[in-house]
Amino acid sequence: MATLSEIQTWLQDRLPALLAEHEVPGTAVGVLYGGEVVDHAAGVLSKATEVETTPDSVFQIGSITKVWTTTLVMQLVDEGKVDLDRPLREYLPEFVLGDETAAAAITVRQLLCHTSGFEGDIFNETGKGDDAIEKFVPTLAGVEQLFPPGELFSYNNAAFAVLGRLIEVLRDKTFDTALRDHLFTPLGLAHAAADPYDAILHRAAVGHVRPTPDAAPVPAPVWAMTRSMAAAGSMLAMSPRDLLAFAKLHLDSGTAADGTAVLSPASVKAMQQAQVQLPALGMMGDSWGLGWELFDWNGTAVIGHDGGTIGQSAFLRVVPEHGLAVAVLTNGGDTIEVYKTVIGHVVKELANLELPALPTPPATPVPIDVDRILGTYSCEVADLTVRQDDDGRVWLDQTPKGIFAELGPAPEPVELVGRSEDSLIAVKAVNGVHNPHVFVGNDSAGRALFLHSGRAVRRAPDQTSA
Protein backbone atom coordinates (compact mmCIF):
# COMPACT_ATOMS: atom_id res chain seq x y z
CA MET A 1 0.00 0.00 0.00
CA ALA A 2 1.18 3.50 -0.81
CA THR A 3 1.68 6.31 1.69
CA LEU A 4 0.16 9.78 1.50
CA SER A 5 3.62 11.14 0.80
CA GLU A 6 3.91 8.86 -2.22
CA ILE A 7 0.47 10.00 -3.42
CA GLN A 8 1.56 13.63 -3.20
CA THR A 9 4.72 12.87 -5.19
CA TRP A 10 2.61 11.12 -7.83
CA LEU A 11 0.31 14.15 -8.07
CA GLN A 12 3.27 16.49 -8.47
CA ASP A 13 4.74 14.31 -11.21
CA ARG A 14 1.56 13.38 -13.05
CA LEU A 15 -0.84 16.34 -12.99
CA PRO A 16 0.88 18.73 -15.45
CA ALA A 17 1.04 16.16 -18.25
CA LEU A 18 -2.49 14.96 -17.47
CA LEU A 19 -3.89 18.47 -17.83
CA ALA A 20 -2.04 19.05 -21.10
CA GLU A 21 -3.25 15.75 -22.51
CA HIS A 22 -6.91 16.50 -21.80
CA GLU A 23 -6.96 20.28 -22.32
CA VAL A 24 -7.86 21.02 -18.70
CA PRO A 25 -6.66 24.55 -17.83
CA GLY A 26 -6.25 23.91 -14.11
CA THR A 27 -6.97 21.53 -11.26
CA ALA A 28 -6.58 21.27 -7.51
CA VAL A 29 -6.65 17.86 -5.84
CA GLY A 30 -6.87 16.84 -2.19
CA VAL A 31 -6.62 13.42 -0.52
CA LEU A 32 -7.71 12.64 3.05
CA TYR A 33 -6.43 9.38 4.55
CA GLY A 34 -5.82 8.34 8.12
CA GLY A 35 -6.92 11.76 9.32
CA GLU A 36 -4.22 13.55 7.30
CA VAL A 37 -4.53 15.58 4.09
CA VAL A 38 -2.22 16.17 1.14
CA ASP A 39 -3.07 18.48 -1.72
CA HIS A 40 -1.55 19.66 -4.96
CA ALA A 41 -2.49 21.92 -7.86
CA ALA A 42 -1.40 22.44 -11.45
CA GLY A 43 -2.26 24.63 -14.42
CA VAL A 44 -3.91 28.03 -14.46
CA LEU A 45 -7.07 29.53 -12.97
CA SER A 46 -7.90 31.29 -16.24
CA LYS A 47 -6.38 31.08 -19.70
CA ALA A 48 -7.07 34.80 -20.01
CA THR A 49 -4.94 35.82 -17.02
CA GLU A 50 -2.58 32.82 -16.76
CA VAL A 51 -2.70 33.07 -12.95
CA GLU A 52 -1.21 29.90 -11.50
CA THR A 53 -3.46 27.42 -9.70
CA THR A 54 -2.42 26.75 -6.09
CA PRO A 55 -3.76 24.24 -3.53
CA ASP A 56 -5.67 27.01 -1.74
CA SER A 57 -7.39 28.22 -4.93
CA VAL A 58 -11.19 28.05 -4.82
CA PHE A 59 -13.17 26.21 -7.49
CA GLN A 60 -16.93 25.98 -7.74
CA ILE A 61 -18.09 22.62 -6.39
CA GLY A 62 -21.45 22.78 -8.19
CA SER A 63 -23.96 20.17 -7.11
CA ILE A 64 -21.73 18.81 -4.35
CA THR A 65 -23.40 21.77 -2.62
CA LYS A 66 -26.50 19.57 -2.34
CA VAL A 67 -24.77 17.47 0.32
CA TRP A 68 -24.00 20.67 2.25
CA THR A 69 -27.65 21.76 1.93
CA THR A 70 -28.74 18.32 3.14
CA THR A 71 -26.42 18.64 6.12
CA LEU A 72 -28.02 21.98 7.02
CA VAL A 73 -31.47 20.34 6.81
CA MET A 74 -30.36 17.41 8.96
CA GLN A 75 -29.12 19.85 11.59
CA LEU A 76 -32.71 21.10 11.74
CA VAL A 77 -33.86 17.48 12.08
CA ASP A 78 -31.43 17.05 15.00
CA GLU A 79 -32.95 20.12 16.65
CA GLY A 80 -36.49 18.80 16.24
CA LYS A 81 -37.46 21.56 13.85
CA VAL A 82 -38.02 19.29 10.82
CA ASP A 83 -39.56 15.84 10.37
CA LEU A 84 -38.37 14.36 7.09
CA ASP A 85 -41.65 12.55 6.49
CA ARG A 86 -43.99 15.45 7.05
CA PRO A 87 -45.21 17.45 4.04
CA LEU A 88 -42.95 20.39 3.22
CA ARG A 89 -46.05 22.62 3.32
CA GLU A 90 -46.12 22.31 7.12
CA TYR A 91 -42.90 24.34 7.22
CA LEU A 92 -43.17 26.25 3.96
CA PRO A 93 -46.85 27.03 3.28
CA GLU A 94 -45.96 29.09 0.20
CA PHE A 95 -44.64 26.04 -1.69
CA VAL A 96 -46.59 25.75 -4.93
CA LEU A 97 -46.52 23.65 -8.10
CA GLY A 98 -48.72 23.20 -11.13
CA ASP A 99 -50.18 20.12 -9.40
CA GLU A 100 -51.73 21.26 -6.11
CA THR A 101 -52.27 17.71 -4.84
CA ALA A 102 -48.58 16.88 -5.31
CA ALA A 103 -47.44 20.17 -3.77
CA ALA A 104 -49.48 19.43 -0.64
CA ALA A 105 -48.10 15.89 -0.34
CA ILE A 106 -44.36 16.19 -1.11
CA THR A 107 -42.20 15.52 1.93
CA VAL A 108 -38.81 16.90 2.91
CA ARG A 109 -37.34 13.42 2.44
CA GLN A 110 -38.58 13.23 -1.15
CA LEU A 111 -36.93 16.56 -1.92
CA LEU A 112 -33.64 15.36 -0.43
CA CYS A 113 -33.49 12.13 -2.45
CA HIS A 114 -34.83 13.45 -5.78
CA THR A 115 -38.16 11.60 -5.73
CA SER A 116 -40.54 14.58 -5.47
CA GLY A 117 -41.55 14.12 -9.10
CA PHE A 118 -41.78 17.67 -10.45
CA GLU A 119 -39.74 19.14 -13.30
CA GLY A 120 -36.37 19.87 -11.74
CA ASP A 121 -34.24 21.93 -14.11
CA ILE A 122 -35.85 25.28 -13.38
CA PHE A 123 -33.25 28.06 -13.34
CA ASN A 124 -35.47 31.12 -13.08
CA GLU A 125 -33.54 34.34 -12.59
CA THR A 126 -34.80 36.21 -9.54
CA GLY A 127 -31.99 38.70 -9.08
CA LYS A 128 -28.82 38.83 -7.02
CA GLY A 129 -30.33 40.10 -3.78
CA ASP A 130 -30.68 38.31 -0.46
CA ASP A 131 -34.30 37.52 -1.41
CA ALA A 132 -33.36 35.57 -4.58
CA ILE A 133 -34.30 32.17 -3.15
CA GLU A 134 -37.44 33.54 -1.51
CA LYS A 135 -38.54 34.97 -4.87
CA PHE A 136 -37.77 31.70 -6.63
CA VAL A 137 -40.29 29.54 -4.77
CA PRO A 138 -43.43 31.24 -6.22
CA THR A 139 -42.07 30.82 -9.76
CA LEU A 140 -42.74 27.08 -9.46
CA ALA A 141 -46.51 27.68 -9.56
CA GLY A 142 -46.86 26.38 -13.11
CA VAL A 143 -44.23 23.65 -13.00
CA GLU A 144 -45.38 20.27 -14.27
CA GLN A 145 -45.57 17.16 -12.10
CA LEU A 146 -43.85 14.39 -14.07
CA PHE A 147 -44.91 11.50 -11.82
CA PRO A 148 -46.48 10.99 -8.37
CA PRO A 149 -44.24 11.88 -5.41
CA GLY A 150 -42.03 8.98 -4.34
CA GLU A 151 -42.52 6.90 -7.50
CA LEU A 152 -39.20 7.42 -9.29
CA PHE A 153 -35.78 9.03 -9.06
CA SER A 154 -35.30 12.14 -11.19
CA TYR A 155 -32.46 14.52 -10.38
CA ASN A 156 -34.00 17.80 -9.26
CA ASN A 157 -32.15 21.11 -8.91
CA ALA A 158 -35.26 23.11 -8.10
CA ALA A 159 -36.02 20.82 -5.14
CA PHE A 160 -32.80 21.93 -3.49
CA ALA A 161 -33.55 25.59 -4.12
CA VAL A 162 -36.79 24.96 -2.20
CA LEU A 163 -34.81 23.28 0.58
CA GLY A 164 -32.60 26.37 0.67
CA ARG A 165 -35.71 28.43 1.35
CA LEU A 166 -36.77 25.98 4.08
CA ILE A 167 -33.41 26.60 5.77
CA GLU A 168 -33.80 30.37 5.43
CA VAL A 169 -37.26 30.35 7.01
CA LEU A 170 -36.39 28.08 9.93
CA ARG A 171 -33.04 29.78 10.60
CA ASP A 172 -34.33 33.32 9.94
CA LYS A 173 -31.22 34.10 7.90
CA THR A 174 -30.10 33.87 4.28
CA PHE A 175 -28.86 30.57 2.92
CA ASP A 176 -25.36 32.03 2.52
CA THR A 177 -25.32 33.11 6.17
CA ALA A 178 -26.59 29.70 7.28
CA LEU A 179 -23.71 28.07 5.39
CA ARG A 180 -21.18 30.32 7.08
CA ASP A 181 -22.66 30.10 10.57
CA HIS A 182 -23.49 26.40 10.71
CA LEU A 183 -20.79 24.80 8.53
CA PHE A 184 -17.93 27.14 7.55
CA THR A 185 -17.36 28.38 11.09
CA PRO A 186 -17.55 25.10 13.06
CA LEU A 187 -15.41 23.38 10.42
CA GLY A 188 -12.82 26.18 10.54
CA LEU A 189 -12.79 26.63 6.77
CA ALA A 190 -10.17 29.06 5.47
CA HIS A 191 -10.75 28.96 1.72
CA ALA A 192 -14.49 28.69 1.11
CA ALA A 193 -16.81 31.16 -0.59
CA ALA A 194 -20.59 31.20 -0.48
CA ASP A 195 -20.88 33.70 -3.33
CA PRO A 196 -18.77 35.60 -5.88
CA TYR A 197 -18.18 38.43 -3.40
CA ASP A 198 -16.43 35.94 -1.10
CA ALA A 199 -14.71 34.13 -3.97
CA ILE A 200 -12.96 37.28 -5.21
CA LEU A 201 -11.07 37.42 -1.90
CA HIS A 202 -9.30 34.20 -2.91
CA ARG A 203 -7.50 32.86 -5.95
CA ALA A 204 -10.67 31.89 -7.80
CA ALA A 205 -10.87 29.55 -10.78
CA VAL A 206 -12.76 30.62 -13.89
CA GLY A 207 -14.73 28.05 -15.87
CA HIS A 208 -13.80 27.24 -19.47
CA VAL A 209 -16.09 26.09 -22.29
CA ARG A 210 -15.55 24.97 -25.88
CA PRO A 211 -17.03 27.42 -28.43
CA THR A 212 -17.41 24.44 -30.78
CA PRO A 213 -17.00 20.73 -30.04
CA ASP A 214 -13.48 20.62 -31.52
CA ALA A 215 -12.25 23.99 -30.24
CA ALA A 216 -9.89 24.47 -27.32
CA PRO A 217 -11.55 25.56 -24.05
CA VAL A 218 -11.80 29.32 -23.51
CA PRO A 219 -12.88 31.29 -20.42
CA ALA A 220 -16.66 31.14 -19.91
CA PRO A 221 -18.62 34.38 -20.39
CA VAL A 222 -19.98 34.33 -16.82
CA TRP A 223 -18.66 33.01 -13.51
CA ALA A 224 -21.82 31.83 -11.74
CA MET A 225 -25.36 30.76 -12.48
CA THR A 226 -28.41 32.34 -10.82
CA ARG A 227 -28.32 33.07 -7.09
CA SER A 228 -31.74 31.46 -6.73
CA MET A 229 -29.96 28.14 -7.29
CA ALA A 230 -27.35 28.67 -4.54
CA ALA A 231 -28.62 25.77 -2.42
CA ALA A 232 -28.55 23.50 -5.48
CA GLY A 233 -25.00 24.38 -6.48
CA SER A 234 -24.72 27.64 -8.42
CA MET A 235 -22.38 29.55 -6.09
CA LEU A 236 -20.40 27.57 -3.50
CA ALA A 237 -16.64 27.49 -4.14
CA MET A 238 -13.71 26.23 -2.08
CA SER A 239 -10.31 24.58 -2.02
CA PRO A 240 -9.97 20.78 -1.98
CA ARG A 241 -8.71 20.89 1.61
CA ASP A 242 -11.86 22.67 2.78
CA LEU A 243 -14.06 20.24 0.84
CA LEU A 244 -12.22 17.39 2.56
CA ALA A 245 -12.88 18.97 5.97
CA PHE A 246 -16.56 18.59 5.14
CA ALA A 247 -16.02 14.98 4.02
CA LYS A 248 -14.15 14.26 7.28
CA LEU A 249 -17.18 15.53 9.22
CA HIS A 250 -19.18 12.72 7.60
CA LEU A 251 -16.43 10.18 8.29
CA ASP A 252 -16.22 11.22 11.94
CA SER A 253 -19.91 10.81 12.82
CA GLY A 254 -20.66 14.52 12.58
CA THR A 255 -17.83 15.79 14.77
CA ALA A 256 -15.51 18.58 13.57
CA ALA A 257 -11.73 18.39 13.96
CA ASP A 258 -11.83 20.47 17.16
CA GLY A 259 -14.44 18.17 18.74
CA THR A 260 -17.46 20.35 17.97
CA ALA A 261 -20.63 18.32 17.34
CA VAL A 262 -21.90 19.67 14.04
CA LEU A 263 -24.29 16.85 13.09
CA SER A 264 -25.61 13.89 15.05
CA PRO A 265 -24.23 10.40 14.33
CA ALA A 266 -27.81 9.32 13.55
CA SER A 267 -28.16 11.97 10.85
CA VAL A 268 -24.76 11.12 9.36
CA LYS A 269 -25.85 7.48 9.17
CA ALA A 270 -29.27 8.35 7.73
CA MET A 271 -27.71 10.38 4.93
CA GLN A 272 -25.71 7.32 3.82
CA GLN A 273 -28.65 4.91 3.72
CA ALA A 274 -30.26 4.12 0.37
CA GLN A 275 -33.59 5.82 -0.24
CA VAL A 276 -34.14 5.00 -3.93
CA GLN A 277 -32.51 2.79 -6.56
CA LEU A 278 -31.34 4.30 -9.86
CA PRO A 279 -31.39 2.96 -13.41
CA ALA A 280 -27.94 2.04 -14.76
CA LEU A 281 -26.75 5.55 -15.59
CA GLY A 282 -22.99 5.45 -16.01
CA MET A 283 -21.22 7.77 -13.57
CA MET A 284 -24.19 8.26 -11.27
CA GLY A 285 -24.61 6.19 -8.13
CA ASP A 286 -26.31 2.82 -7.84
CA SER A 287 -28.72 4.38 -5.35
CA TRP A 288 -29.30 7.70 -3.61
CA GLY A 289 -29.33 8.51 0.07
CA LEU A 290 -30.19 11.83 1.64
CA GLY A 291 -28.01 14.18 -0.39
CA TRP A 292 -25.29 11.60 -1.06
CA GLU A 293 -24.91 9.43 -4.12
CA LEU A 294 -24.27 5.83 -3.04
CA PHE A 295 -21.95 3.54 -5.00
CA ASP A 296 -21.12 -0.15 -4.70
CA TRP A 297 -17.54 -0.67 -5.86
CA ASN A 298 -17.33 -4.46 -5.97
CA GLY A 299 -18.75 -4.83 -2.47
CA THR A 300 -17.22 -1.69 -0.93
CA ALA A 301 -19.59 1.14 -0.06
CA VAL A 302 -18.57 4.52 -1.48
CA ILE A 303 -20.41 7.81 -1.08
CA GLY A 304 -19.92 10.94 -3.14
CA HIS A 305 -21.29 13.57 -5.45
CA ASP A 306 -20.22 15.38 -8.59
CA GLY A 307 -20.76 19.00 -9.55
CA GLY A 308 -20.86 20.91 -12.80
CA THR A 309 -21.33 24.64 -13.25
CA ILE A 310 -20.47 26.86 -16.21
CA GLY A 311 -17.16 25.35 -17.28
CA GLN A 312 -16.18 23.92 -13.89
CA SER A 313 -16.43 20.29 -12.76
CA ALA A 314 -15.92 18.86 -9.28
CA PHE A 315 -15.69 15.27 -8.03
CA LEU A 316 -15.82 13.94 -4.47
CA ARG A 317 -15.52 10.28 -3.48
CA VAL A 318 -15.50 9.04 0.12
CA VAL A 319 -14.72 5.47 1.22
CA PRO A 320 -15.89 5.27 4.85
CA GLU A 321 -14.49 1.76 5.39
CA HIS A 322 -10.97 3.05 4.70
CA GLY A 323 -11.25 6.59 6.10
CA LEU A 324 -10.42 7.85 2.62
CA ALA A 325 -11.74 10.83 0.66
CA VAL A 326 -10.58 12.34 -2.64
CA ALA A 327 -11.55 15.73 -4.09
CA VAL A 328 -10.75 16.71 -7.68
CA LEU A 329 -11.66 20.26 -8.75
CA THR A 330 -11.28 21.36 -12.38
CA ASN A 331 -12.09 24.33 -14.61
CA GLY A 332 -12.74 22.95 -18.09
CA GLY A 333 -11.58 20.51 -20.73
CA ASP A 334 -12.00 16.72 -20.70
CA THR A 335 -12.46 16.56 -16.95
CA ILE A 336 -13.76 12.98 -16.76
CA GLU A 337 -10.35 11.71 -17.86
CA VAL A 338 -8.73 13.59 -14.97
CA TYR A 339 -11.33 12.16 -12.59
CA LYS A 340 -10.70 8.60 -13.79
CA THR A 341 -6.92 8.85 -13.65
CA VAL A 342 -6.57 10.65 -10.31
CA ILE A 343 -9.31 9.01 -8.29
CA GLY A 344 -8.59 5.63 -9.90
CA HIS A 345 -4.93 5.82 -8.85
CA VAL A 346 -5.62 7.05 -5.32
CA VAL A 347 -8.25 4.45 -4.41
CA LYS A 348 -6.12 1.68 -5.90
CA GLU A 349 -3.00 2.69 -4.00
CA LEU A 350 -4.61 3.52 -0.65
CA ALA A 351 -7.61 1.14 -0.48
CA ASN A 352 -6.83 -1.53 -3.10
CA LEU A 353 -10.05 -0.59 -4.89
CA GLU A 354 -10.64 -0.60 -8.62
CA LEU A 355 -12.55 2.37 -9.97
CA PRO A 356 -15.49 0.77 -11.82
CA ALA A 357 -15.24 1.08 -15.56
CA LEU A 358 -17.70 3.45 -17.20
CA PRO A 359 -20.20 1.84 -19.58
CA THR A 360 -19.21 1.34 -23.21
CA PRO A 361 -21.22 0.28 -26.26
CA PRO A 362 -21.57 -3.51 -26.56
CA ALA A 363 -19.63 -5.28 -29.29
CA THR A 364 -22.96 -6.53 -30.59
CA PRO A 365 -25.75 -4.01 -29.99
CA VAL A 366 -28.87 -5.34 -28.28
CA PRO A 367 -31.99 -5.33 -30.52
CA ILE A 368 -34.45 -2.63 -29.46
CA ASP A 369 -38.11 -1.85 -30.06
CA VAL A 370 -37.58 1.32 -32.07
CA ASP A 371 -41.28 2.24 -32.17
CA ARG A 372 -41.32 2.35 -28.37
CA ILE A 373 -38.57 4.96 -28.08
CA LEU A 374 -38.83 7.28 -31.10
CA GLY A 375 -40.17 10.79 -30.56
CA THR A 376 -39.42 14.01 -28.73
CA TYR A 377 -38.97 14.28 -24.97
CA SER A 378 -39.11 17.77 -23.54
CA CYS A 379 -38.08 19.59 -20.37
CA GLU A 380 -37.37 23.18 -19.37
CA VAL A 381 -33.74 23.15 -20.53
CA ALA A 382 -33.85 21.05 -23.71
CA ASP A 383 -35.85 19.15 -26.29
CA LEU A 384 -34.50 15.65 -26.91
CA THR A 385 -35.55 13.94 -30.13
CA VAL A 386 -34.87 10.27 -30.77
CA ARG A 387 -35.06 9.51 -34.49
CA GLN A 388 -34.11 6.79 -36.96
CA ASP A 389 -32.35 7.54 -40.25
CA ASP A 390 -32.84 5.83 -43.59
CA ASP A 391 -30.10 3.32 -42.76
CA GLY A 392 -31.87 2.24 -39.57
CA ARG A 393 -29.42 3.99 -37.22
CA VAL A 394 -30.85 5.70 -34.14
CA TRP A 395 -29.86 9.26 -33.25
CA LEU A 396 -30.46 11.67 -30.38
CA ASP A 397 -30.81 15.37 -31.29
CA GLN A 398 -30.49 17.82 -28.41
CA THR A 399 -31.84 21.37 -28.61
CA PRO A 400 -30.87 23.43 -25.54
CA LYS A 401 -33.33 25.99 -24.22
CA GLY A 402 -33.18 28.93 -21.82
CA ILE A 403 -29.81 29.86 -20.36
CA PHE A 404 -28.20 26.74 -21.82
CA ALA A 405 -29.01 27.86 -25.36
CA GLU A 406 -26.88 30.94 -24.72
CA LEU A 407 -23.71 29.05 -23.79
CA GLY A 408 -22.88 27.83 -27.29
CA PRO A 409 -24.17 25.87 -30.27
CA ALA A 410 -26.42 22.84 -29.85
CA PRO A 411 -24.57 19.53 -29.36
CA GLU A 412 -23.97 17.43 -32.45
CA PRO A 413 -26.39 14.52 -33.04
CA VAL A 414 -25.49 11.48 -30.94
CA GLU A 415 -25.75 7.99 -32.40
CA LEU A 416 -27.27 5.47 -29.99
CA VAL A 417 -27.13 1.66 -29.98
CA GLY A 418 -28.93 -0.91 -27.86
CA ARG A 419 -27.34 -1.64 -24.49
CA SER A 420 -30.25 -3.59 -23.00
CA GLU A 421 -33.93 -4.02 -23.79
CA ASP A 422 -34.78 -0.58 -22.37
CA SER A 423 -31.42 1.18 -22.57
CA LEU A 424 -29.39 2.74 -25.36
CA ILE A 425 -25.86 4.11 -25.16
CA ALA A 426 -23.94 6.72 -27.13
CA VAL A 427 -21.56 5.26 -29.70
CA LYS A 428 -19.16 8.19 -29.34
CA ALA A 429 -17.82 9.32 -25.97
CA VAL A 430 -18.32 12.94 -24.98
CA ASN A 431 -15.86 14.20 -22.36
CA GLY A 432 -14.79 10.61 -21.80
CA VAL A 433 -18.28 9.19 -21.23
CA HIS A 434 -20.56 7.08 -23.42
CA ASN A 435 -23.82 8.36 -21.95
CA PRO A 436 -26.54 5.74 -21.36
CA HIS A 437 -30.19 6.61 -21.94
CA VAL A 438 -32.86 4.49 -20.27
CA PHE A 439 -36.46 4.45 -21.53
CA VAL A 440 -38.97 4.16 -18.69
CA GLY A 441 -42.72 3.70 -18.39
CA ASN A 442 -45.45 3.56 -21.00
CA ASP A 443 -47.79 6.12 -22.47
CA SER A 444 -51.31 5.33 -23.68
CA ALA A 445 -49.90 3.98 -26.97
CA GLY A 446 -47.32 1.66 -25.38
CA ARG A 447 -44.38 3.94 -26.05
CA ALA A 448 -41.77 4.97 -23.47
CA LEU A 449 -43.07 7.78 -21.30
CA PHE A 450 -39.66 9.01 -20.12
CA LEU A 451 -36.16 9.26 -21.49
CA HIS A 452 -34.03 8.89 -18.34
CA SER A 453 -30.41 9.95 -18.20
CA GLY A 454 -30.42 11.08 -14.59
CA ARG A 455 -33.45 13.28 -15.18
CA ALA A 456 -36.72 11.71 -16.24
CA VAL A 457 -37.58 13.75 -19.35
CA ARG A 458 -41.23 13.24 -20.31
CA ARG A 459 -42.41 12.48 -23.83
CA ALA A 460 -43.75 15.66 -25.40
CA PRO A 461 -47.51 15.74 -26.08
CA ASP A 462 -48.86 14.63 -29.46
CA GLN A 463 -45.77 12.70 -30.46
CA THR A 464 -46.20 9.91 -32.95
CA SER A 465 -44.00 6.87 -33.07
CA ALA A 466 -42.88 7.63 -36.61
N, C-alpha and C positions, 0 to 999 in steps of 0.2 A: 504493500500500500504506500502511496505517495504521502509526503508531508505538505503542509500548507506552504512552506518555503519553496518546495519544488513546484507547486502549482503557480506561485507568483513568478518564479523564474520562467516557467513555460509561457505565462501570459506576456511577460516582457519580450520573450523571443518570438512569439507566434503572432501576436495581435497586429503589428504593422503590416506584415505580408497578407494576413487574412483580410484586412480592410481594403488593401489595394486590389486583391483578387476579386472582391465582391462589390467594389465601388461604394463602400460605406465610408462617409466622410469622417465620422468619429464614433468612438465607443468608450464606455467606462464599465468595468466589470468588478464585482465584489464576490467573495466567497467566504461564507461563515462555516466553521467546522471546529468542533470541540470548544466552543465558546469564544474562539478567536476569529479575527477577520483579516483577510488580505485583499487589497484592491489594486487595480492598475488601469491606466487609460492610454489611448492612442488616437492619432488623427487630429482633426480640427473640429471646433464647435460650429463653424460656418465656413463654407468655401468662399464666401464674399469677404470675410475679414481675416481668415487664416489664423484665428486665435487658437492656440493649442488646447486640446482637451486634457484635463487633469483629473485625478481621482475624486476631487471635491467639486467637480463641475456638476450642475444640475441638469437633468434631462426630464422631459415629461414622462410620467409613468402610465398615462392613459388610463385604460380600464382596470389596471391594478388598483386604482383608486376605489373601485367597488368593494374591495376587501376592507379598506379603511372605513368606508361608509358603513359597511356591515358591522365592523367593530364598534363604531359609535352607536349604532342601534342596539347592539348587544349590551353595551354599557347601560343603556336605558332599561333593557330587560333585567339586568342585574339589580338595578335600583327599584324595580317593581313598577316602572312607569309605562312599560309596554308589554303586552302579551302577544307573542308571535301569531297565535291562532285566533285572535280577535280581528274583526273587520277593521281595515285601516280607517274607515269613516268614524270610528269611535274616537280617534285621536285627531283626525284631519277631516272635519265635516265638509270642507270645501272640495274634496276630491271628486272629480267628475270625469265621465267618459261618454262616448256616444251610446253605450249600452248601460242604462241606469241600474238594471238588475245586477250586472257584473260589478259595477262600481260600488254598489252597496255590499257585495259579498267578498270582494278580494281582501285577503288577509296580508298582514305584514310578512309572514313567512313566504307566501307566494311571490311577493315582490322581490324578496331576497334571493330566491332560487329560480327566478325567471320562468315561473309557471302562471303568471297572472293572466296571460292570454290576450292582452291588447297590443296593438301595433306599437312597436318599441323604438323604432328609429325616427323619433320626433325631435328635431333640433331647432325648435322655434326660438328666434332671437327676441329676447326681452330686455335688452340693454345691458349695461355694464355696472349698474348700481347694486347696492346691497339687497335690493328687492327683486333681483333677477329671477331667483328660484321661486319666490312667492308669486311673481307674475306668470311664471311658466305653468303652474298647476291648472289655472282656468283654461289655458289654451288646449287642454286635452278634451274639452267638452264634446268635440265631434269625432274623436278618434275611434276607429273601428275595433270591435272585439273580434279577434280571429278565431277563438275557440273558448269554451267554458273555462273559468278559472280552475287551475289544478290539473287540467287534462293532459298537457303537453309542455315540453321545454321549448322556449323560444327566447333567445337572448334579447334583453330588453333594456335599452339605455334610459328610456323615459321613466321606467319604474324606479331607477336609482335617483333620478332627479326628484321624484316624488318623495323618496325616502330622505333625501337631503332636506326637503321642506318639513318632513316629520321631525327631524332632528332640530331644525330651527325653531319650530313651535314649542317643542318640549324643553328645549334648553334656553329659549328666549334670547337667542343670539344668532348671528349669521353662521352659515355652514363653515366658512373660512375660519371664523373665530372659534367655533367648536373644534375644528381640526387642531388649531394651535393650542387651545386650552386643555383638551382631553387626550391628545396623542403627541403632538410635537413636544410640549413641555414635559410631561412625565417621562417620555422616552429620551429627553435630552438631545433632540436633533439639532445639528449645527448647520446643515446644508439642505434645507427643505423649504419649499415655497408653495404657498397656497394659491397664489395668483401671479400674474406677470409683474406686479409692483414689487412683490417679494423676490421674484426670480431675477430681476435686473440687479439686485444687490449681490448676486453670485456670478460665477462664470456659467452662463446659461447657453445650452445647446439650441441651435436653430434647426428645424426640420428641413429635409431636402426631398424634392419630388422630381420625377422624370417628366419633362414637357411632352415627350412622346415615348412609346414603349422602349425604343432603342437608344434614346438619348441618355447622356450622363446626368446624374442627379444635380439639381441646382437648388439654391435656397428657396423655401416655400414663400409664397406671398404674404402669409400671415403666421403669427406665432401660435395663437390659441384659438380654439373653437369658442362657442357661445358660453357665457358665464352661467346661463341657466343649467348647463350640463356639468357644472363643477363636481357634483356628487357622483356623477357617472364616469368622469374621467377627462374633462376638457381642460383642466388647469394644473393639477398637482404635479410638481416637479421636485426632484431631489437627487442626491448622489447615491451611488450603490450602497455605500456604508450606512446611510440613513435608512434606505429601504430594508437593509438586512437587520437593522435594529428593530424594525417592525416585525420582520419574520421571526426574530429571536423571541419577541414577546409571545408569539404563537407556539414556539417550541418550548417555552418556559412556563406554560400554564397560565399565561396572562400577567406574569410578573416582569417589571422592567429591570434593567441591569442594576439599579440602585436599591432594589427590593420593593419598590412601589407596586402595589396591586392595581393594575390598570384594567384588567378584565378577569372575571371569575374563571377558574378551571372548568366549570360546567359549561360556560359559554364558549370557551376555546374548543372544548370537545364537541359541542353541538355544531359549531361551524364546520367541522371536519367530517361530519356524518352525512352520508348520501341522502339527498332529498328526492332526486329525480334522475332516472337513467337517460342517457343521450343516444341518438343514432350514431353510427360510426362516422365521425366527422373529421378525420385527419388529426390536426393538432389539438383540437379541443378535448376536454376530459372525457373519461368514460361515464362519469356521473357528476352531479353538481351538489355541493353542500350549501351552507349559508354563506354566500359570498365567494367561497373557494371553489375552484375547479378541482375535481378529484380524479387522479390517475392511478391505474394499476400497471406498474412496470414489472411484469413477470412475477407477480406475487408480492411486490413491495409497494406499499402505499406512498404516493407522492401527492402533495397539494401544490397549487400554484395559480397563476393567472398571467395573462398576457395583456399588453396595452398597445393601442395604436392611435396616434393623433395625426395631425397634418405633417407627415414626413418624419415622424419619430415612432420608434417601436421599442417596447420594453418587455422583458421576459423574467419571470420569477418562478423558480422551482425550489420546493422545500421537501426534504426527506426526513420526516420526524424520527424514524427508526435509527437514523445515523447522525442526528443532530446537525444536518447539513442543509445549507441554503445557498443558492447561486442567483445573482442578479446580473443581467446583461442589458445595458441601456444603449440605444443606438439612435442615429439621426439621419437615416436614409440609406438607399442602396438595397442590395440583396441581403436583408437582415436575417432571414431564416437560415441562411448558410452560416452566419456567425453564431446564431443560437445553437445550431446543431453541432458545430465544431467545439465551441467553448463548453456548453453545458454537457455535451457528450463526453468530452475529455475529463471534466471535473468529476462527474458522477462515477465514471469508470475507475478513475485513479483513487478516489476517496471512499467510495461505497461499493465498488465492484459491481456497478449497475450498468446495463446497456441501455442507452437511450433508444426507445422503440423507434423502428423505422417508420417514416411517414408513408402513407398509402401510395401505390403506383398503379398504373393501368395494368390489367392482367394480360399475359401473353396471348391468351385467347379470350376476347371479350365475351361476356355473358349475354345471351340473347335477351332482348327486352321487348316489352309490349309498347311499341312506339305510340299507338293511339292513346294509351293511358297518360302519357307524359307531355305530348305536344301541346303548345299553347303559350299564352302570356301570363305570367305571375307578377303581381304588382304590389309595391309597398311605397312608403313615403319617399324613399331615397333612390329608387330605381324601378324600371320595368325590366323584367327578365323574360325573354322569349326563347322557348325551346322549339327548334324547327328541324326539318329533315330536308336535305338537298336532293337533287335529282339522282345522285349516286347512292342514296340511302344513308349517308352519313348524318349524324345528329350534331347540331350546333346550339350553343347558348349565346344569344345576343344580349348585351347589357347596356341599358340606356340610363345613365345617372340622372338624378333629378335634384332640385334644390341646391344646397350649398355644394354638393358633390359634383354637380354639373359645371361648377365654376373653377374646379381645381385642375382641369385639363380635358383632353379629348376622351370620348367614350372608349372603354377597353375594346380590343380587337375581339372578333368572334372566337369562341372557345369550342373546340371539338370535344365531344363527350362520347365515351364508350361504356358499355355495360360492365359494372363491377359486381353487382348482384341483381337479384330479381327486381328490387326497388331502388337501386342505387347506380348512378353513373359517375364517372370520374373524368377529369380533364386529361386529354392526351398530352398536352404540353404543360410543363410546370411554369407557374408564375411566381417569381420571388422564391423559388426553391420548393414550391408545393404544387402537387397535382390535386386540385380541390375536388373533394367528393360532393355530390349533390344527391340527396335522398328524397324520394317522392312518397308522400305520406297522405293517407286518408283517401276518401272517394267523394266525388261530387254526385249530383243526381244522375249523371250519365255514365258513372263508373270510371271517370278519369281521376287522376291524382288531384287532391284538393290543395296540397301545399308542396312547394319546392323548398326543401329544408337544407340549408347549408350553415346551420347555427341559428339563423332566424327562420321561422316558418313563414314563407312568403305565399300569400293566398292567390289561387287562380283568379285572374281578372274576370269580371262578369262577362257573359255573352261570348265566351271563347268556344270555338268549335275545335274538334279534334284534328281538323285538316290544316 
